């Protein structure tokens, strides 16, 4: 396996030493825009949750708890009936989410339309597969492994299905629409990242990766092999080397892309005439409890 050495002339990490951590979402941030990665991981700048992001969290929560019901009770009506209670639970855990909608009649109408869209996404899920005939092995499972380089890979998998023969399927729900031609590889990177972690932890390559797009009912399936996962590991290590170089040089170069219009940090981005805050003296990327908690809510739907 290829190992990674620091770019500053430091000695290679001792066996078992963790030099940093990376999740699929944060890796995706760096690939999208290194400055976005810096704002989120180094500066830890707050971001305002969007209705689409929170709806994704809500729908994921319903689909997680749907499988707590007996198989025969997993119906469209039961799932849609869980939206209200799950939304109330989220509001109780994060009261600031109440600010998503104005506290007037217009806000109530907007929230109702928002919940109706979530209900349509759940209905679409039932057209994609029948949960009455499924018994997931694990749901919202946290996985992590440390590579020989000392880099820790971590993340949350929406669902793991295990066949009687032991073959594993990794399932991820997306509340957005399927990517167009030319963007599938980017979507599959997250799934290959999870498959790499599972392979390193359990010693077997997952049989199937399945992305379910509740926005349009499309399903993207991919069967990886060892060569795929070794290539994914090389890509992850190369990304980490690029991140380390940016940390050493302070060069977090912004990259204009189609997501700029939705970025909370547009006003402080040099591409748009802004000025980033001063860098911390020597940032160290380590997984903190807050990082792990937020990873559970990371949704790459937009």
C-alpha positions as CSV (number, residue, x, y, z in Angstrom):
1,X,0.0,0.0,0.0
2,X,1.2,3.5,-0.8
3,X,2.2,5.5,2.3
4,X,2.0,9.3,2.7
5,X,4.8,11.4,4.1
6,X,4.4,14.9,5.4
7,X,5.5,17.6,3.0
8,X,7.4,19.6,5.6
9,X,10.3,17.1,6.0
10,X,8.8,15.7,9.2
11,X,9.5,12.0,9.9
12,X,6.9,9.4,8.8
13,X,4.2,8.8,11.4
14,X,4.8,6.1,13.9
15,X,2.7,2.9,13.6
16,X,-0.8,3.6,14.7
17,X,-0.4,7.4,14.8
18,X,-3.3,9.4,13.3
19,X,-2.0,12.3,11.2
20,X,-5.5,13.6,10.2
21,X,-8.9,12.5,9.2
22,X,-11.1,12.8,6.1
23,X,-14.7,12.1,5.3
24,X,-16.3,11.9,1.9
25,X,-18.0,15.2,2.4
26,X,-14.8,17.0,3.3
27,X,-12.9,15.4,0.5
28,X,-15.7,16.5,-1.8
29,X,-15.4,20.1,-0.4
30,X,-11.7,20.2,-1.3
31,X,-12.3,18.8,-4.8
32,X,-15.0,21.4,-5.3
33,X,-13.1,24.3,-3.8
34,X,-10.0,24.3,-1.6
35,X,-11.1,27.5,0.0
36,X,-14.5,26.0,0.9
37,X,-12.6,23.2,2.7
38,X,-10.6,25.8,4.6
39,X,-13.7,27.7,5.7
40,X,-15.4,24.6,6.9
41,X,-12.5,22.6,8.5
42,X,-9.8,25.1,9.4
43,X,-11.8,28.3,10.2
44,X,-14.9,26.3,11.2
45,X,-17.1,29.2,10.0
46,X,-20.8,28.8,10.8
47,X,-23.2,28.1,8.0
48,X,-26.9,28.7,7.8
49,X,-28.9,25.5,7.2
50,X,-30.9,25.6,4.0
51,X,-34.5,24.2,3.7
52,X,-33.2,21.6,1.2
53,X,-30.4,20.4,3.5
54,X,-32.8,20.1,6.5
55,X,-35.4,18.3,4.4
56,X,-32.7,15.8,3.5
57,X,-32.0,15.2,7.1
58,X,-35.7,14.8,7.9
59,X,-36.3,12.3,5.1
60,X,-33.2,10.3,6.0
61,X,-34.4,10.2,9.6
62,X,-37.8,8.9,8.5
63,X,-36.2,6.2,6.3
64,X,-33.9,5.2,9.2
65,X,-36.7,4.8,11.7
66,X,-39.1,3.2,9.2
67,X,-37.3,0.0,9.6
68,X,-38.1,0.0,13.3
69,X,-41.6,-0.9,12.4
70,X,-42.7,-4.6,11.7
71,X,-42.2,-5.4,8.1
72,X,-46.0,-5.5,7.3
73,X,-46.4,-1.9,8.7
74,X,-43.8,-0.3,6.5
75,X,-46.2,1.6,4.2
76,X,-46.2,4.9,2.4
77,X,-48.8,6.2,4.9
78,X,-46.8,5.1,7.9
79,X,-43.6,6.8,6.5
80,X,-45.4,10.0,5.7
81,X,-47.1,9.9,9.1
82,X,-43.6,10.0,10.7
83,X,-42.7,13.3,9.1
84,X,-44.5,15.5,11.6
85,X,-43.1,13.8,14.7
86,X,-39.6,13.6,13.3
87,X,-39.7,17.3,12.4
88,X,-40.8,18.1,15.9
89,X,-37.9,16.0,17.3
90,X,-35.4,17.9,15.1
91,X,-36.8,21.2,16.2
92,X,-36.4,20.1,19.9
93,X,-32.8,19.1,19.3
94,X,-32.0,22.1,17.2
95,X,-34.4,25.0,18.1
96,X,-32.6,27.3,15.6
97,X,-34.2,25.3,12.7
98,X,-37.4,27.1,13.5
99,X,-35.9,30.1,11.8
100,X,-36.1,28.3,8.4
101,X,-39.6,29.7,8.0
102,X,-41.1,33.1,9.0
103,X,-43.4,32.9,12.0
104,X,-46.5,34.2,10.0
105,X,-49.1,32.8,7.7
106,X,-46.8,32.9,4.8
107,X,-44.2,31.0,6.7
108,X,-46.7,28.3,7.7
109,X,-47.7,27.9,4.1
110,X,-44.0,27.6,3.1
111,X,-43.4,25.0,5.7
112,X,-46.5,23.0,4.6
113,X,-45.2,23.0,1.0
114,X,-41.8,22.0,2.3
115,X,-43.3,19.0,4.2
116,X,-45.4,18.1,1.2
117,X,-42.3,17.8,-0.9
118,X,-40.7,15.6,1.7
119,X,-43.9,13.4,1.6
120,X,-43.5,13.1,-2.2
121,X,-39.9,12.0,-1.8
122,X,-41.0,9.3,0.6
123,X,-43.7,8.2,-1.8
124,X,-41.1,8.0,-4.6
125,X,-38.9,5.8,-2.4
126,X,-41.7,3.2,-2.2
127,X,-41.8,3.1,-6.0
128,X,-38.0,2.3,-6.0
129,X,-38.1,-0.6,-3.5
130,X,-40.5,-2.3,-1.1
131,X,-39.2,-2.0,2.5
132,X,-41.6,-4.7,3.6
133,X,-39.2,-7.2,1.9
134,X,-36.0,-5.8,3.4
135,X,-34.2,-6.2,6.7
136,X,-31.2,-3.9,6.8
137,X,-28.2,-5.2,8.8
138,X,-27.3,-1.7,10.0
139,X,-28.6,1.8,9.5
140,X,-26.8,5.2,10.0
141,X,-23.7,3.2,10.8
142,X,-20.5,5.1,11.6
143,X,-17.4,3.5,10.0
144,X,-13.8,4.4,10.2
145,X,-10.4,3.0,9.5
146,X,-6.8,4.3,9.6
147,X,-4.6,3.7,6.5
148,X,-0.9,2.8,6.8
149,X,-0.2,6.5,6.1
150,X,-1.9,7.4,9.4
151,X,-4.8,9.0,7.6
152,X,-8.2,8.2,9.3
153,X,-11.1,7.7,6.9
154,X,-14.6,8.1,8.5
155,X,-18.2,8.6,7.7
156,X,-21.8,7.5,8.2
157,X,-23.4,5.0,5.8
158,X,-27.2,5.3,5.5
159,X,-27.8,1.6,5.2
160,X,-26.0,-1.7,5.0
161,X,-27.7,-4.8,3.6
162,X,-26.2,-8.2,4.1
163,X,-27.3,-11.2,2.0
164,X,-27.6,-14.7,3.5
165,X,-24.4,-15.5,1.6
166,X,-22.6,-12.6,3.4
167,X,-22.4,-10.2,0.4
168,X,-22.7,-6.6,1.4
169,X,-24.6,-3.8,-0.3
170,X,-24.0,-0.2,0.7
171,X,-27.1,2.0,0.2
172,X,-27.2,5.8,0.3
173,X,-30.3,8.0,-0.1
174,X,-30.1,11.3,-1.9
175,X,-33.0,13.7,-1.8
176,X,-31.8,15.5,-4.9
177,X,-31.9,14.3,-8.5
178,X,-29.5,11.9,-10.2
179,X,-26.4,13.5,-11.8
180,X,-26.3,14.1,-15.5
181,X,-23.9,12.4,-17.9
182,X,-20.3,13.1,-16.9
183,X,-21.0,13.6,-13.2
184,X,-21.7,10.0,-12.1
185,X,-18.0,9.4,-11.2
186,X,-18.1,12.3,-8.7
187,X,-21.3,10.8,-7.2
188,X,-19.7,7.4,-7.0
189,X,-16.6,8.7,-5.3
190,X,-18.4,8.9,-2.0
191,X,-19.7,5.4,-2.3
192,X,-16.2,4.0,-3.2
193,X,-14.8,5.9,-0.2
194,X,-17.3,4.0,2.0
195,X,-16.5,0.7,0.2
196,X,-12.8,1.3,0.8
197,X,-13.4,1.8,4.6
198,X,-15.6,-1.4,4.7
199,X,-13.0,-3.4,2.8
200,X,-10.2,-2.3,5.2
201,X,-12.3,-3.0,8.3
202,X,-14.0,-6.2,7.3
203,X,-11.6,-7.7,4.7
204,X,-14.2,-8.1,1.9
205,X,-15.1,-5.8,-1.0
206,X,-18.8,-4.9,-0.8
207,X,-20.7,-6.5,-3.6
208,X,-22.8,-3.5,-4.6
209,X,-22.9,0.3,-4.2
210,X,-26.4,1.7,-4.6
211,X,-27.4,5.4,-4.7
212,X,-31.1,6.1,-4.5
213,X,-32.2,9.6,-5.8
214,X,-35.5,10.4,-4.3
215,X,-35.7,13.6,-6.3
216,X,-36.4,11.8,-9.6
217,X,-36.6,8.1,-8.7
218,X,-33.3,7.1,-10.3
219,X,-31.1,4.4,-8.9
220,X,-27.3,4.4,-9.6
221,X,-25.7,1.0,-9.0
222,X,-22.0,0.0,-9.2
223,X,-20.2,-3.2,-8.4
224,X,-16.6,-2.4,-7.2
225,X,-13.6,-4.6,-7.2
226,X,-10.2,-4.5,-5.5
227,X,-8.7,-2.5,-8.3
228,X,-11.4,0.2,-7.9
229,X,-10.8,0.5,-4.2
230,X,-7.0,0.6,-4.5
231,X,-7.4,3.4,-7.1
232,X,-9.8,5.2,-4.6
233,X,-7.2,4.9,-1.9
234,X,-4.6,6.4,-4.1
235,X,-7.0,9.3,-4.9
236,X,-7.8,9.9,-1.2
237,X,-4.1,9.9,-0.3
238,X,-3.4,12.4,-3.2
239,X,-6.2,14.6,-1.9
240,X,-4.7,14.5,1.6
241,X,-1.3,15.4,0.3
242,X,-2.9,18.4,-1.5
243,X,-4.6,19.4,1.7
244,X,-1.3,19.2,3.6
245,X,0.4,21.3,1.0
246,X,-2.3,23.9,1.4
247,X,-1.9,23.8,5.2
248,X,1.9,24.2,4.9
249,X,1.7,27.0,2.3
250,X,-1.5,28.8,3.3
251,X,-2.6,28.6,-0.3
252,X,-6.3,27.7,-0.2
253,X,-7.1,28.6,-3.8
254,X,-10.8,29.3,-4.5
255,X,-12.4,27.6,-7.4
256,X,-15.4,29.1,-9.2
257,X,-18.0,26.4,-9.7
258,X,-21.8,25.9,-10.2
259,X,-22.3,25.8,-6.4
260,X,-21.0,29.3,-5.7
261,X,-24.4,30.9,-5.8
262,X,-25.5,28.7,-2.9
263,X,-22.3,29.1,-0.8
264,X,-22.7,30.8,2.6
265,X,-19.1,32.2,2.2
266,X,-19.5,33.9,-1.1
267,X,-19.2,37.4,0.5
268,X,-15.7,36.5,1.9
269,X,-14.4,34.7,-1.3
270,X,-11.8,36.6,-3.4
271,X,-13.4,35.3,-6.6
272,X,-16.4,37.5,-5.7
273,X,-14.5,40.4,-4.3
274,X,-14.4,39.3,-0.7
275,X,-11.5,38.8,1.8
276,X,-11.0,35.6,3.8
277,X,-10.3,35.9,7.5
278,X,-6.7,35.5,8.7
279,X,-5.5,31.9,8.9
280,X,-4.9,30.3,12.3
281,X,-1.2,30.1,13.1
282,X,-0.8,26.4,12.5
283,X,-4.1,24.5,11.8
284,X,-4.2,20.8,12.7
285,X,-6.9,18.7,11.2
286,X,-8.1,16.2,13.8
287,X,-11.6,14.6,14.3
288,X,-13.3,16.3,17.2
289,X,-16.5,15.2,18.9
290,X,-18.3,18.1,17.1
291,X,-16.9,16.9,13.7
292,X,-18.2,13.4,14.4
293,X,-21.6,14.7,15.4
294,X,-21.9,16.9,12.3
295,X,-20.8,14.0,10.1
296,X,-24.0,12.2,11.0
297,X,-25.9,15.1,9.5
298,X,-23.8,15.6,6.3
299,X,-26.0,15.3,3.2
300,X,-24.5,15.8,-0.2
301,X,-27.8,16.4,-2.0
302,X,-27.1,19.8,-3.7
